[in-house]
Amino acid sequence: ICDSLQVIKCKAAVAWEPDKPLVIEEIEVAPPQANEIHVKVRDINSEGKHKDGFPTVLGHEGGGIVESAGPGVTEIQPGQQHQTFTSSVDGKCTYTVHT
């Protein structure tokens, strides 16, 4: 678990273009910004075909352990289990407003 806010290096399955094999690469991930967390993903569900937005790190509906939290995060702490999902978030509609 990493409580400090620093760049981390990790391996990721990267899709560089549609219909091509994933490439396992070491990537650098910036520290979490305000209201963000880093989750060390242990399990993912990746399905469907992406046709735009490349390169991308695939995976949605993942589960893992929170490694660090940015400023403003008050309800999630490093060491906790957390489930992730990928979606567009505007912070205004019913689906993306946190209560």
BATI-729699 format. One record per residue: y negated, x, z negated of N, C-alpha, C, O, CB in turn; residue number from 1; residue in three letters. Coordinates in steps of 0.001 Angstrom, whole numbers, plus 500000, padded with zeros to 6 digits. Glycine has a CB too. Layout:
BATI-729699
<nnorth Y; neast X; nup Z; canorth Y; caeast X; caup Z; cnorth Y; ceast X; cup Z; onorth Y; oeast X; oup Z; cbnorth Y; cbeast X; cbup Z; nr NUM; rest ala>;
...
//
This chain:
BATI-729699
<nnorth 501178; neast 500853; nup 500000; canorth 500000; caeast 500000; caup 500000; cnorth 498774; ceast 500887; cup 500000; onorth 498715; oeast 501897; oup 499299; cbnorth 499994; cbeast 499036; cbup 498782; nr 1; rest ile>;
<nnorth 497817; neast 500501; nup 500782; canorth 496609; caeast 501305; caup 500958; cnorth 495400; ceast 500496; cup 500512; onorth 495004; oeast 499542; oup 501181; cbnorth 496451; cbeast 501762; cbup 502434; nr 2; rest cys>;
<nnorth 494811; neast 500881; nup 499372; canorth 493634; caeast 500174; caup 498880; cnorth 492342; ceast 500713; cup 499483; onorth 491309; oeast 500046; oup 499422; cbnorth 493571; cbeast 500265; cbup 497372; nr 3; rest asp>;
<nnorth 492384; neast 501925; nup 500072; canorth 491161; caeast 502492; caup 500625; cnorth 490944; ceast 501969; cup 502036; onorth 491893; oeast 501643; oup 502750; cbnorth 491217; cbeast 504032; cbup 500620; nr 4; rest ser>;
<nnorth 489689; neast 501897; nup 502417; canorth 489349; caeast 501395; caup 503742; cnorth 489190; ceast 502579; cup 504682; onorth 488133; oeast 503207; oup 504731; cbnorth 488054; cbeast 500533; cbup 503705; nr 5; rest leu>;
<nnorth 490251; neast 502879; nup 505432; canorth 490256; caeast 504005; caup 506343; cnorth 491033; ceast 503647; cup 507608; onorth 491800; oeast 502684; oup 507627; cbnorth 490857; cbeast 505248; cbup 505666; nr 6; rest gln>;
<nnorth 490825; neast 504430; nup 508655; canorth 491588; caeast 504254; caup 509887; cnorth 493043; ceast 504576; cup 509577; onorth 493338; oeast 505573; oup 508917; cbnorth 491036; cbeast 505162; cbup 511045; nr 7; rest val>;
<nnorth 493959; neast 503721; nup 510060; canorth 495381; caeast 503991; caup 509884; cnorth 496022; ceast 504188; cup 511246; onorth 495548; oeast 503660; oup 512252; cbnorth 496076; cbeast 502845; cbup 509110; nr 8; rest ile>;
<nnorth 497106; neast 504954; nup 511269; canorth 497903; caeast 505133; caup 512480; cnorth 499217; ceast 504408; cup 512264; onorth 499816; oeast 504490; oup 511191; cbnorth 498134; cbeast 506655; cbup 512811; nr 9; rest lys>;
<nnorth 499665; neast 503691; nup 513303; canorth 500933; caeast 502980; caup 513208; cnorth 501526; ceast 502832; cup 514601; onorth 500854; oeast 503077; oup 515603; cbnorth 500748; cbeast 501594; cbup 512535; nr 10; rest cys>;
<nnorth 502786; neast 502431; nup 514654; canorth 503433; caeast 502181; caup 515941; cnorth 503291; ceast 500716; cup 516287; onorth 503325; oeast 499850; oup 515413; cbnorth 504925; cbeast 502595; cbup 515911; nr 11; rest lys>;
<nnorth 503131; neast 500446; nup 517577; canorth 502980; caeast 499075; caup 518059; cnorth 503661; ceast 498924; cup 519409; onorth 503742; oeast 499874; oup 520188; cbnorth 501490; cbeast 498688; cbup 518160; nr 12; rest ala>;
<nnorth 504148; neast 497719; nup 519675; canorth 504689; caeast 497382; caup 520993; cnorth 503516; ceast 496876; cup 521829; onorth 502992; oeast 495791; oup 521576; cbnorth 505856; cbeast 496299; cbup 520898; nr 13; rest ala>;
<nnorth 503107; neast 497657; nup 522818; canorth 501917; caeast 497353; caup 523610; cnorth 502319; ceast 496868; cup 525000; onorth 503142; oeast 497491; oup 525670; cbnorth 501000; cbeast 498592; cbup 523715; nr 14; rest val>;
<nnorth 501732; neast 495753; nup 525424; canorth 501902; caeast 495246; caup 526792; cnorth 500682; ceast 495704; cup 527592; onorth 499556; oeast 495287; oup 527318; cbnorth 502057; cbeast 493657; cbup 526822; nr 15; rest ala>;
<nnorth 500916; neast 496559; nup 528574; canorth 499817; caeast 497071; caup 529387; cnorth 499508; ceast 496195; cup 530589; onorth 498388; oeast 496216; oup 531099; cbnorth 500135; cbeast 498459; cbup 529854; nr 16; rest trp>;
<nnorth 500499; neast 495418; nup 531051; canorth 500279; caeast 494507; caup 532167; cnorth 501397; ceast 493473; cup 532190; onorth 502446; oeast 493679; oup 531581; cbnorth 500211; cbeast 495279; cbup 533513; nr 17; rest glu>;
<nnorth 501177; neast 492354; nup 532894; canorth 502184; caeast 491288; caup 532924; cnorth 503505; ceast 491752; cup 533528; onorth 503540; oeast 492600; oup 534419; cbnorth 501659; cbeast 490101; cbup 533706; nr 18; rest pro>;
<nnorth 504581; neast 491177; nup 533023; canorth 505917; caeast 491367; caup 533589; cnorth 506380; ceast 492824; cup 533633; onorth 507199; oeast 493188; oup 534477; cbnorth 505950; cbeast 490805; cbup 534970; nr 19; rest asp>;
<nnorth 505864; neast 493655; nup 532734; canorth 506293; caeast 495045; caup 532614; cnorth 506861; ceast 495252; cup 531213; onorth 506492; oeast 494539; oup 530280; cbnorth 505109; cbeast 496033; cbup 532895; nr 20; rest lys>;
<nnorth 507758; neast 496227; nup 531063; canorth 508317; caeast 496480; caup 529733; cnorth 507238; ceast 496872; cup 528723; onorth 506227; oeast 497483; oup 529071; cbnorth 509374; cbeast 497576; cbup 529809; nr 21; rest pro>;
<nnorth 507481; neast 496507; nup 527474; canorth 506585; caeast 496922; caup 526401; cnorth 506718; ceast 498417; cup 526188; onorth 507772; oeast 499000; oup 526442; cbnorth 506887; cbeast 496156; cbup 525094; nr 22; rest leu>;
<nnorth 505638; neast 499035; nup 525718; canorth 505633; caeast 500466; caup 525448; cnorth 505377; ceast 500649; cup 523953; onorth 504391; oeast 500139; oup 523421; cbnorth 504550; cbeast 501214; cbup 526314; nr 23; rest val>;
<nnorth 506270; neast 501379; nup 523277; canorth 506064; caeast 501668; caup 521865; cnorth 505131; ceast 502870; cup 521778; onorth 505446; oeast 503954; oup 522268; cbnorth 507426; cbeast 501941; cbup 521122; nr 24; rest ile>;
<nnorth 503971; neast 502660; nup 521144; canorth 502947; caeast 503701; caup 521080; cnorth 502407; ceast 503812; cup 519668; onorth 502468; oeast 502868; oup 518881; cbnorth 501804; cbeast 503409; cbup 522069; nr 25; rest glu>;
<nnorth 501872; neast 504995; nup 519365; canorth 501124; caeast 505143; caup 518126; cnorth 499690; ceast 504734; cup 518425; onorth 499079; oeast 505220; oup 519376; cbnorth 501205; cbeast 506614; cbup 517563; nr 26; rest glu>;
<nnorth 499157; neast 503831; nup 517598; canorth 497780; caeast 503365; caup 517784; cnorth 496982; ceast 503629; cup 516516; onorth 497553; oeast 503823; oup 515442; cbnorth 497745; cbeast 501856; cbup 518147; nr 27; rest ile>;
<nnorth 495672; neast 503634; nup 516644; canorth 494783; caeast 503734; caup 515492; cnorth 494150; ceast 502368; cup 515268; onorth 493681; oeast 501719; oup 516202; cbnorth 493689; cbeast 504837; cbup 515704; nr 28; rest glu>;
<nnorth 494148; neast 501951; nup 514017; canorth 493588; caeast 500654; caup 513654; cnorth 492420; ceast 500890; cup 512704; onorth 492570; oeast 501546; oup 511673; cbnorth 494671; cbeast 499726; cbup 513001; nr 29; rest val>;
<nnorth 491259; neast 500352; nup 513058; canorth 490059; caeast 500503; caup 512230; cnorth 490250; ceast 499809; cup 510887; onorth 491059; oeast 498887; oup 510780; cbnorth 488822; cbeast 499932; cbup 512953; nr 30; rest ala>;
<nnorth 489518; neast 500237; nup 509863; canorth 489605; caeast 499570; caup 508567; cnorth 489234; ceast 498095; cup 508688; onorth 488483; oeast 497719; oup 509589; cbnorth 488694; cbeast 500262; cbup 507547; nr 31; rest pro>;
<nnorth 489748; neast 497260; nup 507797; canorth 489373; caeast 495851; caup 507862; cnorth 487879; ceast 495681; cup 507608; onorth 487308; oeast 496303; oup 506712; cbnorth 490183; cbeast 495029; cbup 506845; nr 32; rest pro>;
<nnorth 487272; neast 494838; nup 508406; canorth 485854; caeast 494527; caup 508249; cnorth 485707; ceast 493358; cup 507279; onorth 486688; oeast 492910; oup 506686; cbnorth 485197; cbeast 494195; cbup 509624; nr 33; rest gln>;
<nnorth 484489; neast 492870; nup 507123; canorth 484232; caeast 491754; caup 506203; cnorth 485143; ceast 490582; cup 506533; onorth 485240; oeast 490164; oup 507687; cbnorth 482750; cbeast 491315; cbup 506271; nr 34; rest ala>;
<nnorth 485808; neast 490057; nup 505516; canorth 486685; caeast 488888; caup 505609; cnorth 487933; ceast 489119; cup 506443; onorth 488518; oeast 488159; oup 506945; cbnorth 485927; cbeast 487740; cbup 506179; nr 35; rest asn>;
<nnorth 488358; neast 490369; nup 506605; canorth 489587; caeast 490703; caup 507320; cnorth 490556; ceast 491398; cup 506373; onorth 490159; oeast 491960; oup 505352; cbnorth 489287; cbeast 491599; cbup 508546; nr 36; rest glu>;
<nnorth 491854; neast 491347; nup 506740; canorth 492874; caeast 492084; caup 506006; cnorth 493756; ceast 492845; cup 506983; onorth 493849; oeast 492477; oup 508154; cbnorth 493721; cbeast 491133; cbup 505134; nr 37; rest ile>;
<nnorth 494409; neast 493911; nup 506506; canorth 495456; caeast 494595; caup 507264; cnorth 496781; ceast 494145; cup 506697; onorth 496982; oeast 494151; oup 505483; cbnorth 495307; cbeast 496158; cbup 507197; nr 38; rest his>;
<nnorth 497696; neast 493751; nup 507585; canorth 499032; caeast 493338; caup 507183; cnorth 500037; ceast 494255; cup 507870; onorth 500022; oeast 494403; oup 509092; cbnorth 499297; cbeast 491837; cbup 507540; nr 39; rest val>;
<nnorth 500910; neast 494870; nup 507074; canorth 502007; caeast 495656; caup 507648; cnorth 503092; ceast 494660; cup 508015; onorth 503788; oeast 494134; oup 507146; cbnorth 502544; cbeast 496769; cbup 506641; nr 40; rest lys>;
<nnorth 503231; neast 494406; nup 509307; canorth 504123; caeast 493355; caup 509795; cnorth 505572; ceast 493817; cup 509714; onorth 505917; oeast 494920; oup 510138; cbnorth 503765; cbeast 492963; cbup 511242; nr 41; rest val>;
<nnorth 506406; neast 492948; nup 509162; canorth 507841; caeast 493226; caup 509034; cnorth 508671; ceast 492416; cup 510021; onorth 509718; oeast 492879; oup 510474; cbnorth 508307; cbeast 492934; cbup 507615; nr 42; rest arg>;
<nnorth 508222; neast 491221; nup 510357; canorth 508946; caeast 490321; caup 511261; cnorth 507942; ceast 489631; cup 512168; onorth 506853; oeast 489262; oup 511729; cbnorth 509788; cbeast 489271; cbup 510465; nr 43; rest asp>;
<nnorth 508313; neast 489452; nup 513458; canorth 507452; caeast 488711; caup 514375; cnorth 508271; ceast 487772; cup 515236; onorth 509485; oeast 487920; oup 515382; cbnorth 506651; cbeast 489668; cbup 515256; nr 44; rest ile>;
<nnorth 507572; neast 486800; nup 515803; canorth 508130; caeast 485915; caup 516821; cnorth 507216; ceast 486068; cup 518021; onorth 506042; oeast 485706; oup 517948; cbnorth 508232; cbeast 484397; cbup 516328; nr 45; rest asn>;
<nnorth 507724; neast 486593; nup 519114; canorth 506929; caeast 486753; caup 520315; cnorth 507642; ceast 486052; cup 521453; onorth 508767; oeast 486400; oup 521810; cbnorth 506689; cbeast 488250; cbup 520641; nr 46; rest ser>;
<nnorth 506980; neast 485069; nup 522012; canorth 507588; caeast 484322; caup 523112; cnorth 506521; ceast 483978; cup 524129; onorth 505326; oeast 484096; oup 523856; cbnorth 508289; cbeast 483039; cbup 522599; nr 47; rest glu>;
<nnorth 506947; neast 483562; nup 525272; canorth 506001; caeast 483201; caup 526323; cnorth 505561; ceast 484421; cup 527102; onorth 505932; oeast 485549; oup 526779; cbnorth 504790; cbeast 482498; cbup 525732; nr 48; rest gly>;
<nnorth 504762; neast 484182; nup 528138; canorth 504295; caeast 485264; caup 528987; cnorth 502785; ceast 485270; cup 529002; onorth 502145; oeast 484256; oup 529284; cbnorth 504853; cbeast 485133; cbup 530412; nr 49; rest lys>;
<nnorth 502228; neast 486417; nup 528698; canorth 500784; caeast 486596; caup 528762; cnorth 500419; ceast 486989; cup 530184; onorth 501123; oeast 487778; oup 530815; cbnorth 500296; cbeast 487668; cbup 527737; nr 50; rest his>;
<nnorth 499333; neast 486448; nup 530684; canorth 498906; caeast 486768; caup 532044; cnorth 497549; ceast 487455; cup 532085; onorth 497138; oeast 487935; oup 533142; cbnorth 498861; cbeast 485513; cbup 532877; nr 51; rest lys>;
<nnorth 496838; neast 487514; nup 530954; canorth 495543; caeast 488183; caup 530936; cnorth 495324; ceast 488809; cup 529566; onorth 496148; oeast 488645; oup 528666; cbnorth 494397; cbeast 487194; cbup 531281; nr 52; rest asp>;
<nnorth 494221; neast 489521; nup 529409; canorth 493894; caeast 490136; caup 528140; cnorth 494694; ceast 491395; cup 527848; onorth 495175; oeast 491578; oup 526730; cbnorth 494102; cbeast 489157; cbup 527049; nr 53; rest gly>;
<nnorth 494843; neast 492267; nup 528844; canorth 495625; caeast 493485; caup 528667; cnorth 494715; ceast 494687; cup 528511; onorth 493609; oeast 494675; oup 529053; cbnorth 496574; cbeast 493692; cbup 529844; nr 54; rest phe>;
<nnorth 495128; neast 495732; nup 527792; canorth 496364; caeast 495806; caup 527012; cnorth 496282; ceast 494940; cup 525761; onorth 495194; oeast 494605; oup 525293; cbnorth 496663; cbeast 497255; cbup 526624; nr 55; rest pro>;
<nnorth 497445; neast 494584; nup 525229; canorth 497510; caeast 493784; caup 524016; cnorth 498712; ceast 494196; cup 523189; onorth 499714; oeast 494670; oup 523725; cbnorth 497573; cbeast 492288; cbup 524350; nr 56; rest thr>;
<nnorth 498609; neast 494012; nup 521879; canorth 499742; caeast 494212; caup 520984; cnorth 500323; ceast 492834; cup 520747; onorth 499653; oeast 491958; oup 520201; cbnorth 499325; cbeast 494923; cbup 519627; nr 57; rest val>;
<nnorth 501581; neast 492635; nup 521159; canorth 502188; caeast 491314; caup 521112; cnorth 502670; ceast 490937; cup 519720; onorth 502839; oeast 491779; oup 518838; cbnorth 503334; cbeast 491245; cbup 522077; nr 58; rest leu>;
<nnorth 502880; neast 489648; nup 519562; canorth 503456; caeast 489125; caup 518326; cnorth 502584; ceast 488025; cup 517747; onorth 501359; oeast 488135; oup 517727; cbnorth 503638; cbeast 490245; cbup 517303; nr 59; rest gly>;
<nnorth 503220; neast 486974; nup 517282; canorth 502514; caeast 485922; caup 516571; cnorth 503477; ceast 485375; cup 515534; onorth 504674; oeast 485662; oup 515575; cbnorth 502001; cbeast 484795; cbup 517544; nr 60; rest his>;
<nnorth 502971; neast 484609; nup 514633; canorth 503791; caeast 484085; caup 513546; cnorth 504552; ceast 485219; cup 512870; onorth 505769; oeast 485154; oup 512698; cbnorth 504770; cbeast 483016; cbup 514068; nr 61; rest glu>;
<nnorth 503818; neast 486251; nup 512494; canorth 504424; caeast 487399; caup 511833; cnorth 504361; ceast 487264; cup 510325; onorth 503595; oeast 486466; oup 509786; cbnorth 503741; cbeast 488682; cbup 512268; nr 62; rest gly>;
<nnorth 505167; neast 488047; nup 509665; canorth 505160; caeast 488089; caup 508216; cnorth 505175; ceast 489527; cup 507753; onorth 505828; oeast 490375; oup 508362; cbnorth 506352; cbeast 487321; cbup 507638; nr 63; rest gly>;
<nnorth 504448; neast 489812; nup 506664; canorth 504424; caeast 491170; caup 506163; cnorth 503708; ceast 491270; cup 504835; onorth 503524; oeast 490279; oup 504128; cbnorth 503776; cbeast 492078; cbup 507162; nr 64; rest gly>;
<nnorth 503305; neast 492491; nup 504509; canorth 502663; caeast 492796; caup 503241; cnorth 501219; ceast 493221; cup 503498; onorth 500959; oeast 494042; oup 504377; cbnorth 503440; cbeast 493903; cbup 502480; nr 65; rest ile>;
<nnorth 500282; neast 492665; nup 502734; canorth 498874; caeast 493040; caup 502846; cnorth 498723; ceast 494483; cup 502375; onorth 499117; oeast 494824; oup 501259; cbnorth 497959; cbeast 492078; cbup 502013; nr 66; rest val>;
<nnorth 498149; neast 495329; nup 503235; canorth 497934; caeast 496728; caup 502878; cnorth 496520; ceast 496990; cup 502379; onorth 496327; oeast 497804; oup 501476; cbnorth 498223; cbeast 497613; cbup 504065; nr 67; rest glu>;
<nnorth 495532; neast 496314; nup 502950; canorth 494150; caeast 496507; caup 502509; cnorth 493338; ceast 495275; cup 502869; onorth 493718; oeast 494489; oup 503736; cbnorth 493527; cbeast 497781; cbup 503147; nr 68; rest ser>;
<nnorth 492210; neast 495124; nup 502183; canorth 491338; caeast 493963; caup 502393; cnorth 489901; ceast 494432; cup 502502; onorth 489463; oeast 495314; oup 501763; cbnorth 491489; cbeast 492929; cbup 501244; nr 69; rest ala>;
<nnorth 489170; neast 493829; nup 503437; canorth 487768; caeast 494179; caup 503635; cnorth 486863; ceast 493466; cup 502653; onorth 487314; oeast 492626; oup 501875; cbnorth 487343; cbeast 493856; cbup 505044; nr 70; rest gly>;
<nnorth 485586; neast 493803; nup 502693; canorth 484618; caeast 493162; caup 501815; cnorth 484610; ceast 491646; cup 502012; onorth 484735; oeast 491164; oup 503138; cbnorth 483222; cbeast 493732; cbup 502061; nr 71; rest pro>;
<nnorth 484466; neast 490906; nup 500931; canorth 484399; caeast 489452; caup 501006; cnorth 485742; ceast 488759; cup 500866; onorth 485784; oeast 487541; oup 500697; cbnorth 483784; cbeast 489053; cbup 502289; nr 72; rest gly>;
<nnorth 486838; neast 489499; nup 500931; canorth 488161; caeast 488899; caup 500755; cnorth 488410; ceast 488775; cup 499262; onorth 488436; oeast 489774; oup 498543; cbnorth 489288; cbeast 489751; cbup 501454; nr 73; rest val>;
<nnorth 488592; neast 487540; nup 498798; canorth 488727; caeast 487318; caup 497358; cnorth 490050; ceast 486687; cup 496947; onorth 490447; oeast 486806; oup 495788; cbnorth 487611; cbeast 486454; cbup 496884; nr 74; rest thr>;
<nnorth 490740; neast 486024; nup 497861; canorth 491947; caeast 485305; caup 497492; cnorth 493232; ceast 486012; cup 497906; onorth 494325; oeast 485547; oup 497583; cbnorth 491917; cbeast 483947; cbup 498095; nr 75; rest glu>;
<nnorth 493112; neast 487122; nup 498610; canorth 494275; caeast 487869; caup 499075; cnorth 494122; ceast 489300; cup 498580; onorth 493055; oeast 489900; oup 498705; cbnorth 494416; cbeast 487813; cbup 500642; nr 76; rest ile>;
<nnorth 495202; neast 489842; nup 498016; canorth 495161; caeast 491190; caup 497454; cnorth 496220; ceast 492074; cup 498104; onorth 497264; oeast 491579; oup 498527; cbnorth 495365; cbeast 491147; cbup 495931; nr 77; rest gln>;
<nnorth 495958; neast 493388; nup 498186; canorth 496993; caeast 494305; caup 498663; cnorth 498279; ceast 494124; cup 497859; onorth 498253; oeast 493954; oup 496640; cbnorth 496506; cbeast 495767; cbup 498572; nr 78; rest pro>;
<nnorth 499409; neast 494165; nup 498578; canorth 500711; caeast 493998; caup 497947; cnorth 501275; ceast 492595; cup 498082; onorth 502477; oeast 492397; oup 497901; cbnorth 500615; cbeast 494352; cbup 496506; nr 79; rest gly>;
<nnorth 500435; neast 491620; nup 498396; canorth 500914; caeast 490245; caup 498559; cnorth 501595; ceast 490059; cup 499909; onorth 501250; oeast 490726; oup 500884; cbnorth 499755; cbeast 489252; cbup 498415; nr 80; rest gln>;
<nnorth 502563; neast 489149; nup 499957; canorth 503159; caeast 488759; caup 501231; cnorth 502180; ceast 487852; cup 501954; onorth 501450; oeast 487083; oup 501329; cbnorth 504537; cbeast 488051; cbup 501027; nr 81; rest gln>;
<nnorth 502172; neast 487949; nup 503282; canorth 501223; caeast 487151; caup 504063; cnorth 501837; ceast 486811; cup 505407; onorth 502530; oeast 487635; oup 506004; cbnorth 499883; cbeast 487904; cbup 504254; nr 82; rest his>;
<nnorth 501587; neast 485606; nup 505884; canorth 502028; caeast 485178; caup 507212; cnorth 500828; ceast 485196; cup 508136; onorth 499736; oeast 484768; oup 507762; cbnorth 502682; cbeast 483759; cbup 507171; nr 83; rest gln>;
<nnorth 501036; neast 485695; nup 509348; canorth 499948; caeast 485771; caup 510327; cnorth 500237; ceast 484870; cup 511515; onorth 501382; oeast 484483; oup 511751; cbnorth 499741; cbeast 487220; cbup 510800; nr 84; rest thr>;
<nnorth 499199; neast 484542; nup 512254; canorth 499347; caeast 483853; caup 513529; cnorth 498148; ceast 484196; cup 514383; onorth 497074; oeast 484514; oup 513874; cbnorth 499480; cbeast 482312; cbup 513340; nr 85; rest phe>;
<nnorth 498341; neast 484130; nup 515673; canorth 497276; caeast 484460; caup 516606; cnorth 496694; ceast 483175; cup 517162; onorth 497425; oeast 482324; oup 517669; cbnorth 497792; cbeast 485370; cbup 517744; nr 86; rest thr>;
<nnorth 495383; neast 483034; nup 517070; canorth 494706; caeast 481891; caup 517657; cnorth 493240; ceast 482232; cup 517815; onorth 492743; oeast 483181; oup 517209; cbnorth 494892; cbeast 480618; cbup 516795; nr 87; rest ser>;
<nnorth 492561; neast 481464; nup 518624; canorth 491117; caeast 481610; caup 518734; cnorth 490490; ceast 480947; cup 517516; onorth 490829; oeast 479817; oup 517162; cbnorth 490575; cbeast 480987; cbup 520067; nr 88; rest ser>;
<nnorth 489576; neast 481660; nup 516886; canorth 488955; caeast 481148; caup 515671; cnorth 487453; ceast 481089; cup 515875; onorth 486812; oeast 482101; oup 516159; cbnorth 489311; cbeast 482026; cbup 514444; nr 89; rest val>;
<nnorth 486898; neast 479891; nup 515728; canorth 485450; caeast 479778; caup 515827; cnorth 484817; ceast 479483; cup 514473; onorth 483595; oeast 479536; oup 514341; cbnorth 485077; cbeast 478696; cbup 516823; nr 90; rest asp>;
<nnorth 485637; neast 479170; nup 513458; canorth 485114; caeast 478936; caup 512127; cnorth 484382; ceast 477618; cup 511965; onorth 483774; oeast 477377; oup 510922; cbnorth 484212; cbeast 480034; cbup 511760; nr 91; rest gly>;
<nnorth 484427; neast 476759; nup 512972; canorth 483669; caeast 475514; caup 512933; cnorth 484558; ceast 474285; cup 513032; onorth 484286; oeast 473268; oup 512393; cbnorth 482657; cbeast 475495; cbup 514046; nr 92; rest lys>;
<nnorth 485625; neast 474370; nup 513834; canorth 486449; caeast 473162; caup 514024; cnorth 487444; ceast 472992; cup 512875; onorth 487644; oeast 473911; oup 512080; cbnorth 487207; cbeast 473230; cbup 515371; nr 93; rest cys>;
<nnorth 488056; neast 471834; nup 512790; canorth 488994; caeast 471495; caup 511718; cnorth 490110; ceast 472507; cup 511599; onorth 490567; oeast 472791; oup 510492; cbnorth 489579; cbeast 470123; cbup 511947; nr 94; rest thr>;
<nnorth 490564; neast 473064; nup 512720; canorth 491703; caeast 473954; caup 512706; cnorth 491389; ceast 475359; cup 512209; onorth 492300; oeast 476090; oup 511819; cbnorth 492274; cbeast 474033; cbup 514063; nr 95; rest tyr>;
<nnorth 490123; neast 475749; nup 512217; canorth 489804; caeast 477126; caup 511850; cnorth 488882; ceast 477253; cup 510642; onorth 488527; oeast 478367; oup 510258; cbnorth 489181; cbeast 477812; cbup 513011; nr 96; rest thr>;
<nnorth 488493; neast 476147; nup 510043; canorth 487664; caeast 476214; caup 508839; cnorth 488589; ceast 476347; cup 507635; onorth 489504; oeast 475544; oup 507452; cbnorth 486740; cbeast 474950; cbup 508704; nr 97; rest val>;
<nnorth 488345; neast 477364; nup 506822; canorth 489162; caeast 477586; caup 505633; cnorth 488536; ceast 476848; cup 504452; onorth 487329; oeast 476934; oup 504226; cbnorth 489302; cbeast 479107; cbup 505325; nr 98; rest his>;
<nnorth 489355; neast 476132; nup 503713; canorth 488839; caeast 475412; caup 502546; cnorth 489299; ceast 476061; cup 501270; onorth 488962; oeast 475593; oup 500183; cbnorth 489275; cbeast 473955; cbup 502570; nr 99; rest thr>;
//
